[in-house]
């Protein structure tokens, strides 16, 4: 109880410090605060998403005679929600970031988070403030709607005012998890060992995989959760071997244990024995291959799912402009979720323009009313939950040290495929 009182006192002190010293309002400035990890294993992904958001703003300005929407100057304020100690997202830091935006009268949109667990922290804060909140990556279904594997009270617990103010342009895990299970079936998996990182995203997508796997006849031979990357993964992988698994499905992000599992699977000979690893979009980042033991370890052994085609494979005019200009400006390929960071920033600017006034309420209303928006991933609208009406997932295999050969995957593909032998 004393600990709880101390926590509340600290929170109040932090809040009052923000209230006493907000960023000053400027008549011609609209600020968009971003919040996702910019250090640790997530640094390449985080920096790439930030660059993509800036590129979207640059493209808007170029297309509108160097004028921002409503004639305003748009400033992106990049915040890092990772702990300097762990390098991973931190709830206290995320709450501070959201409160900082809310207390800045020039902040009209909160743009984050990457991790679904972090969104649970900031969503009620932005909801109470009546401001638009858009994510470039959150995929846990319970943030916007109830589902079979969601927690009780979701999503209402994230909407204390009852108003929908949170939006995402990417599809959700209650599609991705079942699609991954069907793809695993088509790849010839029969006995799957499930691992997760206990976090909202990782555990949630593992639950979705298990639910559908059992429906289509895959045998779940075991399940464990990893609460820290500071453990002996050899013991865990040895347990997987003893269970007779021919595939491991890991509900991880790149900094929560997935790369370590893959590395140890290779070192302990599981890949030599034709045991494969499958994981979700949270692992498809630039550091995944290196952190997992290098190309020789992952090639032909690791399969990842992702909501859409990777940037270099975009074929529409907007997509090719994004990819080519990103490479020209930064000298490297954008990451997978940079597509959604760019697309979400495009929508932020469009919403400000359609609002007709630099006020939070009208901008939120305009974003909620988005219909037939032309984004990098196609044309979409927002439904009553704030979710995109467009959803497509692809499966990628590791080859030549990168993830390639995208295959469209769906929760029903097992009905038509011939399982690989």
N, C-alpha and C positions, 0 to 999 in steps of 0.2 A: 504493500500500500504506500509506503514511503517512497519507493521507487516511482510509482505512478504519479505522486504529488510532485516529485522533482521533475519528471518529464513534462508535466503540464506547466510548471513554472518556467522551465527553459523555453517551451513553445511560446508562452505568453511574452517572454522577454524578447524572443526573436521577432514575434509579430509586432510588438511595440516599436522595435528598432526600425522595422520597415515602414511603419506608419509615420514615424517621426521624420524619416529621411527618404521620402519617395523621390524618384527621378522627376525633375520638373517638367511640367507640360509645356509643349511648344505648339503654336497654332498650326504650323505647316508640317508637322512630323507625326507619322504613325509608326509605332514600333511593333514588331512581331518577335516575340521571345521564343527561341528554340530551346529544347531541353532533352538531351540524351548523352550517353557517355562519350567523352572526348579524350579518354586515356585508357591505359591497360590494353587488353586484347581487342577491345572494341574501338580503339583509336582510329584504325584505317577506315572502318565502316562509318564511324561518327563524323570524321572529317570529310569523307566523300559525300555524305548526306548534306552536310553544311554547305559544301561547295555547290552541290546540285541546287539547293534552295537559292543560293546567291545567283547561280546561272539563270534560274527561272526569272528572278527579278531583273537581271541584266537583259534578258530576252524581251521581257515586257517593256522595259524602258526603250529598247531599240525599236520595238514595234509601235511605240506611241510617242515618237518625236522627243524622246528623253524626258517624258513626263510620267509621273506615277499616277495611280488611280486617284481621282478627285483633285488632281494637281498637287497631291501631297508628296512629301519626301518619305519614302518607305525605308526604314532601318531594321535590319535583322540583328537582334541582340542574342549572341550565342551563349548559352549556359550549359555547363557540364553537370549532369546529375550523378556522376560517379564519385565514390569515396576516394580520397587521395591515399587511403590506407590499403584498400582492397583493389582499387581500379575498376570495381563493378558498381552498378547503380545502387544508390542508397536512398532509403525512404525519407530520411530526415533532410537530405540535400534536395531531393525532388520537391518536398513540401516547401522548402525555402525558395526554390526557383519559381514555383507557381505563385507563391505569395508575393514575391518580388514583382512579377508581372501584374498581378491584380492591383497592387498598390501603386503602380506607375500609371497615371492617367492617360499617358500616350500609348500604352500597350493595348491594342485592340484584339489581338489573337494570340492564344497560347499554342505553340506548335511543338508537340511532343506527345508521347515519349517513344523511345524504341522498345523498352521492356514493358510487357503488359502489367507486370506487378507494380511498376512505377506509376502507371496510369491510375491504378486504384487509389493512390495517394493524392494525386493532383486533380483528378476529375471532380471530387466534391468541392474543392476550393474554387475551381473555375466555374462550376455550376452555380454556386452561391453568388458569385460575382456577375453572373449573367453574361458571360463572354464566350465567344466561339473558341473551341478547343479542337484541334485537328491533329491526328497522328500520322506519321509517315510509315508506321510499322506494326503497331499493336494488332495482334491477331486472335487473342483469347475471346471467344464468343460472348462470355458472360458480361463483358464490359458494356454491351449494347442490347443483349436480349437473353432470355432464358434458354437453356438447352439441357439435354439429358445429363450431361456431365458437369453442368455449372453448379455453383454454390447457391444455397438458399438466399433469397432476397435480391439476387442479381436480376437486372441491372439497377433496380430502384435505389439500392444503397449508395450508388454513385451519383444519384440525381436527387439531392435533398429538396430541391425546389419543384421537382416533378417535370421540369422542362428539359427536353433533349438539347444539349449544347455541344456534344462530343461526336466527332465524325471521323470516318476513315475511308480512304480510297482503295485500300487493299482488302482482299477477302480474308475469311476467318478460319480458325482451326477446326471448327466442327465440319468443315468440308475437307481441309487439308489432311487431318488425321485419318478419316475413312478412305480418302483417295490414296494415302500412303499404304494403308493395309491392303487395298486391292492391288496396288502396284507390287507390293511384296509377294502377294499370291502369284501374280503373273511372272515375277522373276524366279519363281520356283521355291520360295521359302515355305517350309512346313512347320518348323518348330522355332518360335520366336521368344527371345528373352527380352523383357522390357526394363529399361532404366529411365529414370527421370531425376531432375535436379531439385525437386520439391517446390519449385517456384510456380507461380500461377500459370505461366506460359508452358514451361516444360512438363509439369505434371498434367496440365490440362490437355495438351496434345497427345501425351501418352495415353491418357484415359480414352480419348477419342479413337486412337489407334486400336486399343484393346477392345473397345465396344464393338467396332466393326469387324475386327479380326475374328472374334468369337462367332459373329454372325455368319461369316463366310467359310468357316472351317479351319482357320489357322489355329495351331496348338500353342497356347501361351505356356511355356515351360518354367517361367519364373519371373519375378519382378523385384527390383530393389530401387531405393532412392539414394541419391548422393547429396549430402548436405554441405559438403565442402570439397574443394579441389585439393585440400591438404590431407589426403588419405593415401593408403597403399592400394592403388588401383589393380595391382597384380592379384591380390586376394579376390577382388570382385570379378575380374576376368576369369580367374581360375574357377570360380563358382559357375560362371556362364558356361565354360567348357564342360564341367561336370553335369550340367543339366541337359546336355545333348542338343543345344541350340544350333541351328544352321543360319540364323540371323539374329542380330541385336538391333532393336529399335531404341534409339536414345532421344528422350525429350530434353534437349539441352540448348543453350546458346553457347557461343564460342568461349565464353569465360566462366562457364559453370560446370565443366567436366567432360564435355564431349571429346575434345581433342586428346585428352589424357586416356580416355577409354580406347579410342582408335589406336593410339600409339602402343598401348599395352596389348591390344589384340594382335598387332603385328609382331611385337617382340616375343609374345608367348606362343606364337605359331598358329593362332586361330585362322588367320587369313590363308595360311598354307593348307589348312584343313577345310578350306572352302566355306568358312563361316564369314558372312558379310555383315556390314554395318549400314543401317539406314537411319537418317536423321531428318529433321525439319529445316525450314528456312532460316532459323536462328543460327544455324551452323554454316550457312553458305556465305562466308565472308572471306576477304583476302588472306587472313592469317590462318585459316583452317588447315590448309595443306601443310604449311611449315610447322604449325603447332602440333600436328598429328603425326609427325615423324618423317615428313617429306613425301615427294611424289612417289618414290618406290614403294612406300608403305600403303598409300591410299589408292593408287591406280588399280582399277578393276575390283576394288574391295569396298568402296564407299559410295553410297547412293544418297542423294539429298533431294528434298522437294522444295519448290519455291513457287510463290504466287505470280506466275507470268514468265515471260521470256527475259533473259538477261539483256543488259543494255546493248551489247554489240549485235544482238539478233533482232532488235526492233526494226520494223520495215516501213512504218508510216512516216510521213514527212516530219512531223514533230519529233518522233523518236530518233530519227537519223540526225536531225539538227542537234538535239540534245547530246547524243553520243559523240558526234564529230566535234562539236564545239567544246565539250568537256575535255576530250583528249587533247585538242589543240591548246586549250587554256592551261591544263594541269599536267599534261605529259603522261597520263596514265588512264586506264579504263575506270569508269565509274563502277561502284559496287552495285549489287542487285537492288538494295533498298534505296539507292540514290534515285532510281526511277520514280519511286513513290514520294520521295522528298521533293523532287522537282514538280511532280504532278500535284502534290498537295499545296505547294507554294503557288503554283499557277492558280489553283482554286481559291486560295486566300486572296490573291490580288483581284481576281474576278469578283469575289464576294464584296470586297471593299468598293469596287467600282459600281456594282449593282445596288449597293446600299444607298449610294447617293449622298451619304453624310458620314463624317468620321466619328461615329458613336458606336459603342459596343452592341447595343440592342439591335439597331438596324443591320449591322454587319452579321450578327448571329442569325437574324431572320433571313437575310439574303443567302447565307451558307446553307441553312436548313431547306430553303426552297430551290436548291440547285437541281436542275433537270437538264438532261441531254448535254452534259459537259464533255467537250472533246479533249481527252487527256492522252497521255502517252500510251496507256494500255487500252484505249478505245473509248467509246462513248458510254457514259454512265450518269445515273442520277443518285440522289440519296433517298433511301426509303424512310419509313416513319421511325426507325431506330437509329438513323444516322449512318447506316451501312451503305456501301456502294452496291448498285444493282448488277454490277459486272463482276464475275469471279471465274478465274481459270488458274489451274495449277499444272505445273510441269515437273517431271522427274529428271534429274541430272546424274550422270555417272562421272566419277573421277578418272581422268585419262590425261596423260602428258602433263600432270601436275595442275590441271585445271578441271572445272566441272563443265561438261559439254554434252552433246547429243540429247537435247531436250525431247522428252516424250510427254504428250498430253496425258494427264492422269485424272481419273474420276473415281468416285466411290462405287461405280457399277462396272468398271472395266474388267473385273474378274469374271463377269458373266460371258464375255466374248473371247478372252485371251486363252491361249494354250500355255500353261505354265512351263517355264524353261526347265530343262532337265539338269 
